[in-house]
Amino acid sequence: MRNIRRYICLIACATILSAIGATPLWAVARTTPVEILNTPFVGIDPDNCTVKAVQAEPWYMNILGTPNFNVANSPTVKIDGTTNTVKIDATTNTVKATQSGAWNVGITGTPSVAQSGTWNVGVSSMPTVNVNTHAVTQSGTWNVGINGTPGVSVSNTPSVTVSNSPTVRIDSAANAVDTPTRGYAMLLFGSNQVIPTGSQAISSAFNCSGYKEVRFAISTNYAASTIYASVEFQSPLGATYWSSVYTQSLNNHYTAFCVPVYNASCRVRIVNNVGATATIYSESWVYMVN
């Protein structure tokens, strides 16, 4: 009896659950389409079951890491030129840069420079220029300005040609050519010359190159016409050829006289014929002037 009552109770429960629309126990594991009524906040497309998101406000996206961007099909990119300084040309897709302030440009390698118009070049301090490094081709007329007083060195005795037969003058007041007097003095003997009668003393030869006149001042203990100085110049024939061009008697204890220069080498010969020993003092000298 107890089992019969349990069976009747189970049938009654199943009948009640079926009446109120509950899912039978045997249907729990089945896949059944679900119908969603009303409009939910997230819409699911009924065609391909995709989620659609509609933007209502500006979106802000944070990207973690360094993403890789792949732009295909060569798109045309434009940046508004009124608010941005960088522009991309729509025709050639080149970047145009507008200068604002001074640019410092570094150049690598050896660029080729062609002049167009007039160049104004400012150089501070004294640069070192190696002309053999770069070749510069002139195009048009060059105007070169030099500040200060440059030093000009002319070597190798260049040839200077003045064409069209101009008249070249030197202003006698402002651009006078001044040739100062140049002279040189030297002693004729290194010590007193003691000359017996009938003998002579000869000075060392001295160079007169660049001078026009020799002036002698000879000091002796005798003053007589029989003791005299003979000025000799070397002949163009050679070192052993000397010619006497002027003779001066030593009539005073200090005798001064002048002789024109006849050649580069000169010397003086003192001849003693006073009948006694004569002395020519070492203070005797010659002065050469131009």
Salt bridges, closest charged atoms under 4 A:
ASP45 OD2 - LYS52 NZ 3.22
ASP89 OD1 - LYS96 NZ 3.36
GLU213 OE1 - ARG215 NE 2.67
GLU232 OE1 - ARG267 NE 2.74
GLU232 OE2 - ARG269 NE 2.73
